[in-house]
Amino acid sequence: MPGLHLPLSVIIPTRDRPEAVAACLDSLARQTLPRERYEVIVVVDGGAMLPAGVETAAAKRLQLSVIHQHPEGPAAARNRGASLAKGRWLVFTDDDCLPDATWLSEMRDAAACHAKCVLGGETYSGPSDGAFTRASQTLIDAVLAQCNRSGAPATFFPSNNLAVAADSFQTLGGFSPDYRMAAGEDRDFCRRWLAAGGEVTSVPLARVHHDQRLTFRRFVRQQFRYGAAAHRFRRTVPAAPVRGGRAVRVLGLFGYPMRVASGWRRALLLGLFAVAQLTVGAGYYGAALVTTARALSLAPRPTHTRG
């Protein structure tokens, strides 16, 4: 691919979260990988411009580019960043993520050994994070435990800690811009990657702290988005099963808190898991109703002729 010279390009979509972006960029500036070995591309997906102070401070410590686009969703924002990247590898994260200092070094080392794989790192919540943030991350952990079982090939990692060779990303067509919310585009990408014969590999030492700071309302809205995205995913997946693909079993999710927590923490997680699944269901069937209503409104109406 002409023009590529940096090993890694970090791509971050954002919208109206300047404090989160500033913290993320600060973490990226603290990487053990030398700054000349990676660039950072922030794609502002509509909303307010990135504050000049944030951009100026980060540019003194990073090879930084800030791109603005009309709001199209985080998937399209990631694609925009990828189209401008100079790196041989694209590394994706979110604006509310704080990568560990060795994150990029671990991704670089894994890329050298798994050049034809999608790489997925570990995302975690901190001990001081609130209950809703921890529940959200535990739900993701439960999903990943089903998708990436020990002794079997991995099949899915979220886009807040994902790396892939730039040329392979472009060949696959990037993330689907049809996913306009922050949900589902990574699941769709990994499934298309597997369908094309690719592999997914875990890089457990490439770690990022997902600093979501969720309230109950934000937690519910997040799970509703996941449900709506799941409906779109189910509508677009191929009829034939994908090699290595595994469906997420809802009942299996509830077994995860039983293994990782005890006492009142287990009870709280189980309760929030129940709330999440009800909300995911509402998002899924709400999206189904909207899709049906649109289809009916676009269907040609029968014409009646006089006999």
DRENDO-1510 file (C-alpha; in Angstrom, 1 decimal, always signed):
<recs>
REC; n; res; u; v; w
REC; 1; MET; +0.0; +0.0; +0.0 .
REC; 2; PRO; +1.8; +3.2; -1.2 .
REC; 3; GLY; +2.8; +5.8; +1.3 .
REC; 4; LEU; +2.7; +3.6; +4.4 .
REC; 5; HIS; +5.8; +4.0; +6.7 .
REC; 6; LEU; +4.6; +4.1; +10.3 .
REC; 7; PRO; +4.1; +0.7; +11.9 .
REC; 8; LEU; +0.9; +1.7; +13.8 .
REC; 9; SER; -2.0; +4.2; +13.4 .
REC; 10; VAL; -4.3; +4.6; +16.3 .
REC; 11; ILE; -7.8; +5.7; +15.3 .
REC; 12; ILE; -10.3; +7.3; +17.8 .
REC; 13; PRO; -13.8; +8.4; +16.9 .
REC; 14; THR; -15.3; +11.0; +19.1 .
REC; 15; ARG; -18.3; +13.4; +19.5 .
REC; 16; ASP; -18.8; +16.0; +22.2 .
REC; 17; ARG; -16.5; +14.4; +24.8 .
REC; 18; PRO; -13.5; +16.7; +25.1 .
REC; 19; GLU; -12.5; +15.6; +28.6 .
REC; 20; ALA; -12.6; +11.9; +27.7 .
REC; 21; VAL; -10.5; +12.6; +24.5 .
REC; 22; ALA; -7.9; +14.5; +26.5 .
REC; 23; ALA; -7.5; +11.7; +29.0 .
REC; 24; CYS; -7.3; +9.1; +26.2 .
REC; 25; LEU; -4.6; +11.2; +24.4 .
REC; 26; ASP; -2.7; +11.6; +27.6 .
REC; 27; SER; -2.6; +7.8; +28.0 .
REC; 28; LEU; -1.4; +7.4; +24.4 .
REC; 29; ALA; +1.4; +9.9; +25.1 .
REC; 30; ARG; +2.6; +7.7; +27.9 .
REC; 31; GLN; +3.2; +4.7; +25.7 .
REC; 32; THR; +6.5; +2.8; +26.0 .
REC; 33; LEU; +6.6; +2.6; +22.2 .
REC; 34; PRO; +8.6; +5.5; +20.9 .
REC; 35; ARG; +6.4; +8.3; +19.5 .
REC; 36; GLU; +8.0; +8.1; +16.1 .
REC; 37; ARG; +6.6; +4.6; +15.7 .
REC; 38; TYR; +3.0; +5.5; +15.8 .
REC; 39; GLU; +0.5; +8.2; +14.9 .
REC; 40; VAL; -2.9; +9.1; +16.4 .
REC; 41; ILE; -5.9; +10.1; +14.3 .
REC; 42; VAL; -8.9; +11.6; +16.1 .
REC; 43; VAL; -12.0; +11.8; +13.9 .
REC; 44; VAL; -14.6; +14.2; +15.3 .
REC; 45; ASP; -17.9; +12.8; +14.1 .
REC; 46; GLY; -20.0; +16.0; +14.1 .
REC; 47; GLY; -20.8; +18.0; +17.3 .
REC; 48; ALA; -18.4; +20.6; +18.7 .
REC; 49; MET; -14.9; +21.0; +17.5 .
REC; 50; LEU; -12.1; +19.6; +19.7 .
REC; 51; PRO; -11.0; +22.3; +22.0 .
REC; 52; ALA; -7.8; +24.0; +20.8 .
REC; 53; GLY; -6.1; +23.5; +24.1 .
REC; 54; VAL; -6.6; +19.8; +24.0 .
REC; 55; GLU; -5.4; +19.5; +20.5 .
REC; 56; THR; -2.4; +21.8; +21.1 .
REC; 57; ALA; -1.3; +20.0; +24.2 .
REC; 58; ALA; -1.5; +16.5; +22.7 .
REC; 59; ALA; +0.2; +17.6; +19.5 .
REC; 60; LYS; +3.3; +18.5; +21.5 .
REC; 61; ARG; +3.6; +14.9; +22.7 .
REC; 62; LEU; +2.1; +12.8; +19.8 .
REC; 63; GLN; +2.1; +12.6; +16.1 .
REC; 64; LEU; -1.5; +13.8; +16.0 .
REC; 65; SER; -4.1; +14.5; +13.3 .
REC; 66; VAL; -7.6; +15.7; +14.0 .
REC; 67; ILE; -10.2; +15.2; +11.3 .
REC; 68; HIS; -13.8; +16.6; +11.3 .
REC; 69; GLN; -16.7; +15.1; +9.4 .
REC; 70; HIS; -20.5; +15.4; +9.3 .
REC; 71; PRO; -22.1; +13.0; +11.8 .
REC; 72; GLU; -22.2; +9.6; +10.3 .
REC; 73; GLY; -21.6; +7.4; +13.3 .
REC; 74; PRO; -18.4; +5.9; +14.9 .
REC; 75; ALA; -18.1; +3.1; +12.2 .
REC; 76; ALA; -17.9; +5.7; +9.4 .
REC; 77; ALA; -15.6; +7.8; +11.6 .
REC; 78; ARG; -13.2; +4.8; +12.0 .
REC; 79; ASN; -13.3; +4.2; +8.3 .
REC; 80; ARG; -12.4; +7.9; +7.6 .
REC; 81; GLY; -9.5; +7.7; +9.9 .
REC; 82; ALA; -8.3; +4.4; +8.3 .
REC; 83; SER; -8.4; +6.0; +4.9 .
REC; 84; LEU; -6.0; +8.7; +6.0 .
REC; 85; ALA; -3.7; +6.4; +8.1 .
REC; 86; LYS; +0.0; +6.0; +7.3 .
REC; 87; GLY; +0.5; +3.0; +9.4 .
REC; 88; ARG; +0.8; -0.6; +8.3 .
REC; 89; TRP; -1.4; -1.6; +11.1 .
REC; 90; LEU; -4.6; +0.1; +12.3 .
REC; 91; VAL; -5.3; +0.1; +16.1 .
REC; 92; PHE; -8.8; +1.1; +17.1 .
REC; 93; THR; -10.0; +2.4; +20.5 .
REC; 94; ASP; -12.7; +4.7; +21.9 .
REC; 95; ASP; -12.4; +8.2; +23.3 .
REC; 96; ASP; -13.4; +6.9; +26.8 .
REC; 97; CYS; -10.6; +4.3; +26.9 .
REC; 98; LEU; -7.3; +4.7; +28.7 .
REC; 99; PRO; -4.7; +2.4; +27.2 .
REC; 100; ASP; -2.0; +0.9; +29.5 .
REC; 101; ALA; +1.5; +2.2; +28.8 .
REC; 102; THR; +2.5; -1.0; +27.0 .
REC; 103; TRP; -0.6; -1.3; +24.9 .
REC; 104; LEU; +0.9; -0.4; +21.6 .
REC; 105; SER; +4.1; -2.3; +22.2 .
REC; 106; GLU; +2.0; -5.4; +22.9 .
REC; 107; MET; +0.0; -4.9; +19.7 .
REC; 108; ARG; +3.2; -4.3; +17.7 .
REC; 109; ASP; +4.8; -7.5; +18.9 .
REC; 110; ALA; +1.6; -9.5; +18.3 .
REC; 111; ALA; +1.3; -8.1; +14.8 .
REC; 112; ALA; +4.8; -9.3; +14.0 .
REC; 113; CYS; +3.7; -12.9; +14.9 .
REC; 114; HIS; +0.1; -12.8; +13.5 .
REC; 115; ALA; +0.3; -10.7; +10.4 .
REC; 116; LYS; -2.9; -12.1; +8.9 .
REC; 117; CYS; -5.1; -11.9; +12.0 .
REC; 118; VAL; -7.4; -9.5; +13.7 .
REC; 119; LEU; -5.9; -8.8; +17.1 .
REC; 120; GLY; -8.1; -8.2; +20.1 .
REC; 121; GLY; -6.8; -6.9; +23.5 .
REC; 122; GLU; -8.3; -7.0; +27.0 .
REC; 123; THR; -10.6; -4.3; +28.1 .
REC; 124; TYR; -11.3; -3.9; +31.8 .
REC; 125; SER; -13.1; -1.7; +34.4 .
REC; 126; GLY; -11.2; -0.3; +37.4 .
REC; 127; PRO; -12.0; -1.0; +41.0 .
REC; 128; SER; -13.2; +2.6; +41.6 .
REC; 129; ASP; -15.6; +2.5; +38.6 .
REC; 130; GLY; -19.3; +2.6; +39.5 .
REC; 131; ALA; -21.7; -0.3; +39.6 .
REC; 132; PHE; -23.2; +0.3; +36.2 .
REC; 133; THR; -19.8; +0.7; +34.5 .
REC; 134; ARG; -18.6; -2.6; +36.1 .
REC; 135; ALA; -21.9; -4.3; +35.1 .
REC; 136; SER; -21.5; -3.1; +31.5 .
REC; 137; GLN; -17.9; -4.4; +31.3 .
REC; 138; THR; -18.8; -7.7; +33.0 .
REC; 139; LEU; -21.6; -8.2; +30.4 .
REC; 140; ILE; -19.0; -7.7; +27.6 .
REC; 141; ASP; -16.6; -10.1; +29.5 .
REC; 142; ALA; -19.4; -12.7; +29.6 .
REC; 143; VAL; -20.0; -12.3; +25.8 .
REC; 144; LEU; -16.3; -12.7; +25.1 .
REC; 145; ALA; -16.1; -15.8; +27.3 .
REC; 146; GLN; -18.6; -17.4; +25.0 .
REC; 147; CYS; -17.1; -16.1; +21.8 .
REC; 148; ASN; -13.5; -16.8; +22.7 .
REC; 149; ARG; -13.5; -20.1; +24.6 .
REC; 150; SER; -10.3; -21.6; +25.9 .
REC; 151; GLY; -8.7; -24.0; +23.5 .
REC; 152; ALA; -10.8; -22.8; +20.5 .
REC; 153; PRO; -10.2; -20.1; +18.0 .
REC; 154; ALA; -11.3; -16.6; +19.0 .
REC; 155; THR; -14.2; -15.1; +17.0 .
REC; 156; PHE; -14.9; -11.6; +18.3 .
REC; 157; PHE; -13.4; -8.6; +20.1 .
REC; 158; PRO; -14.9; -5.1; +20.5 .
REC; 159; SER; -13.7; -2.2; +18.4 .
REC; 160; ASN; -12.4; -0.3; +21.5 .
REC; 161; ASN; -9.3; -2.6; +21.5 .
REC; 162; LEU; -8.8; -4.0; +18.1 .
REC; 163; ALA; -6.0; -4.1; +15.6 .
REC; 164; VAL; -5.8; -5.2; +11.9 .
REC; 165; ALA; -3.4; -4.8; +9.0 .
REC; 166; ALA; -4.3; -1.7; +7.0 .
REC; 167; ASP; -4.4; -3.4; +3.6 .
REC; 168; SER; -6.5; -6.3; +5.0 .
REC; 169; PHE; -8.9; -3.8; +6.6 .
REC; 170; GLN; -9.4; -1.9; +3.3 .
REC; 171; THR; -9.8; -5.2; +1.3 .
REC; 172; LEU; -12.7; -6.3; +3.6 .
REC; 173; GLY; -14.3; -2.9; +3.2 .
REC; 174; GLY; -13.8; -1.6; +6.8 .
REC; 175; PHE; -16.6; -1.3; +9.3 .
REC; 176; SER; -20.1; -1.1; +7.9 .
REC; 177; PRO; -21.4; +2.5; +8.0 .
REC; 178; ASP; -24.9; +1.1; +8.3 .
REC; 179; TYR; -24.2; +0.8; +12.0 .
REC; 180; ARG; -24.7; +4.5; +12.9 .
REC; 181; MET; -24.7; +4.0; +16.7 .
REC; 182; ALA; -21.9; +2.9; +19.0 .
REC; 183; ALA; -22.9; -0.8; +18.8 .
REC; 184; GLY; -22.7; -3.8; +16.5 .
REC; 185; GLU; -20.2; -2.6; +13.9 .
REC; 186; ASP; -17.4; -4.6; +15.5 .
REC; 187; ARG; -19.5; -7.8; +15.7 .
REC; 188; ASP; -20.3; -7.4; +12.0 .
REC; 189; PHE; -16.7; -6.8; +11.1 .
REC; 190; CYS; -15.4; -9.8; +12.9 .
REC; 191; ARG; -18.1; -12.0; +11.3 .
REC; 192; ARG; -17.2; -10.8; +7.8 .
REC; 193; TRP; -13.5; -11.3; +8.6 .
REC; 194; LEU; -14.1; -14.9; +9.6 .
REC; 195; ALA; -16.4; -15.5; +6.5 .
REC; 196; ALA; -13.5; -14.3; +4.3 .
REC; 197; GLY; -11.2; -17.0; +5.9 .
REC; 198; GLY; -9.4; -14.7; +8.4 .
REC; 199; GLU; -8.6; -15.5; +12.0 .
REC; 200; VAL; -9.0; -13.6; +15.3 .
REC; 201; THR; -6.3; -13.7; +17.9 .
REC; 202; SER; -6.3; -12.6; +21.5 .
REC; 203; VAL; -3.5; -10.3; +22.8 .
REC; 204; PRO; -4.3; -10.4; +26.6 .
REC; 205; LEU; -1.5; -8.1; +27.6 .
REC; 206; ALA; -2.7; -5.3; +25.3 .
REC; 207; ARG; -5.0; -3.7; +27.9 .
REC; 208; VAL; -7.2; -0.7; +28.0 .
REC; 209; HIS; -9.3; +0.7; +30.9 .
REC; 210; HIS; -12.8; +1.5; +29.6 .
REC; 211; ASP; -13.6; +4.6; +31.6 .
REC; 212; GLN; -17.3; +4.7; +30.8 .
REC; 213; ARG; -18.7; +6.4; +33.9 .
REC; 214; LEU; -22.2; +5.1; +33.4 .
REC; 215; THR; -25.3; +6.2; +35.3 .
REC; 216; PHE; -28.3; +3.9; +35.4 .
REC; 217; ARG; -29.9; +6.0; +32.5 .
REC; 218; ARG; -26.8; +5.7; +30.4 .
REC; 219; PHE; -26.5; +2.0; +31.1 .
REC; 220; VAL; -30.1; +1.4; +29.9 .
REC; 221; ARG; -29.5; +3.5; +26.8 .
REC; 222; GLN; -26.4; +1.6; +26.0 .
REC; 223; GLN; -28.1; -1.8; +26.3 .
REC; 224; PHE; -31.0; -0.5; +24.2 .
REC; 225; ARG; -28.5; +0.4; +21.5 .
REC; 226; TYR; -27.0; -3.0; +21.7 .
REC; 227; GLY; -30.4; -4.6; +21.1 .
REC; 228; ALA; -31.1; -2.4; +18.1 .
REC; 229; ALA; -27.7; -3.2; +16.7 .
REC; 230; ALA; -28.3; -6.9; +17.3 .
REC; 231; HIS; -31.5; -6.7; +15.2 .
REC; 232; ARG; -29.6; -5.2; +12.3 .
REC; 233; PHE; -26.9; -7.8; +12.7 .
REC; 234; ARG; -29.4; -10.7; +12.5 .
REC; 235; ARG; -30.9; -9.2; +9.4 .
REC; 236; THR; -27.6; -9.0; +7.6 .
REC; 237; VAL; -25.7; -12.2; +8.6 .
REC; 238; PRO; -25.5; -14.9; +5.9 .
REC; 239; ALA; -27.8; -17.9; +6.1 .
REC; 240; ALA; -24.9; -20.3; +6.2 .
REC; 241; PRO; -22.9; -20.6; +9.5 .
REC; 242; VAL; -19.5; -18.9; +9.5 .
REC; 243; ARG; -16.5; -21.0; +10.3 .
REC; 244; GLY; -15.7; -20.7; +14.0 .
REC; 245; GLY; -18.7; -18.4; +14.6 .
REC; 246; ARG; -20.7; -19.0; +17.8 .
REC; 247; ALA; -24.0; -17.5; +18.9 .
REC; 248; VAL; -24.2; -15.8; +22.2 .
REC; 249; ARG; -26.6; -17.7; +24.5 .
REC; 250; VAL; -28.5; -15.4; +26.9 .
REC; 251; LEU; -28.9; -17.9; +29.6 .
REC; 252; GLY; -25.2; -18.6; +29.5 .
REC; 253; LEU; -24.5; -15.0; +30.3 .
REC; 254; PHE; -26.1; -15.3; +33.7 .
REC; 255; GLY; -23.7; -18.0; +34.7 .
REC; 256; TYR; -20.8; -15.6; +34.4 .
REC; 257; PRO; -21.5; -13.5; +37.5 .
REC; 258; MET; -21.8; -16.7; +39.4 .
REC; 259; ARG; -18.2; -17.5; +38.6 .
REC; 260; VAL; -16.6; -14.1; +39.0 .
REC; 261; ALA; -18.4; -12.6; +41.9 .
REC; 262; SER; -19.9; -13.5; +45.3 .
REC; 263; GLY; -22.2; -12.2; +47.9 .
REC; 264; TRP; -24.0; -8.8; +47.3 .
REC; 265; ARG; -21.8; -8.1; +44.3 .
REC; 266; ARG; -23.0; -11.3; +42.6 .
REC; 267; ALA; -26.6; -10.4; +43.4 .
REC; 268; LEU; -26.2; -6.8; +42.1 .
REC; 269; LEU; -24.6; -8.1; +38.9 .
REC; 270; LEU; -27.4; -10.6; +38.3 .
REC; 271; GLY; -30.0; -7.9; +38.8 .
REC; 272; LEU; -28.3; -5.6; +36.4 .
REC; 273; PHE; -27.8; -8.4; +33.9 .
REC; 274; ALA; -31.6; -9.0; +34.1 .
REC; 275; VAL; -32.2; -5.2; +33.5 .
REC; 276; ALA; -29.8; -5.3; +30.6 .
REC; 277; GLN; -31.4; -8.3; +28.9 .
REC; 278; LEU; -34.9; -6.8; +29.2 .
REC; 279; THR; -33.5; -3.5; +27.7 .
REC; 280; VAL; -31.6; -5.3; +24.9 .
REC; 281; GLY; -34.9; -7.1; +24.1 .
REC; 282; ALA; -36.7; -3.8; +24.0 .
REC; 283; GLY; -34.1; -2.4; +21.6 .
REC; 284; TYR; -34.2; -5.5; +19.4 .
REC; 285; TYR; -38.0; -5.6; +19.0 .
REC; 286; GLY; -38.3; -1.9; +18.8 .
REC; 287; ALA; -35.9; -1.9; +15.8 .
REC; 288; ALA; -37.9; -4.8; +14.4 .
REC; 289; LEU; -41.1; -2.8; +14.6 .
REC; 290; VAL; -39.5; +0.3; +13.0 .
REC; 291; THR; -38.1; -1.9; +10.2 .
REC; 292; THR; -41.6; -3.5; +9.6 .
REC; 293; ALA; -43.3; -0.1; +9.6 .
REC; 294; ARG; -40.8; +1.3; +7.1 .
REC; 295; ALA; -41.3; -1.7; +4.8 .
REC; 296; LEU; -45.1; -1.3; +4.9 .
REC; 297; SER; -44.9; +2.4; +4.1 .
REC; 298; LEU; -42.6; +1.7; +1.1 .
REC; 299; ALA; -44.7; -1.3; -0.2 .
REC; 300; PRO; -46.6; -0.5; -3.4 .
REC; 301; ARG; -50.3; -0.1; -2.8 .
REC; 302; PRO; -52.7; -2.2; -4.8 .
REC; 303; THR; -54.5; -0.4; -7.6 .
REC; 304; HIS; -58.3; -0.9; -8.1 .
REC; 305; THR; -59.9; -0.6; -11.5 .
REC; 306; ARG; -63.6; -0.3; -12.2 .
REC; 307; GLY; -65.1; -3.4; -13.7 .
</recs>
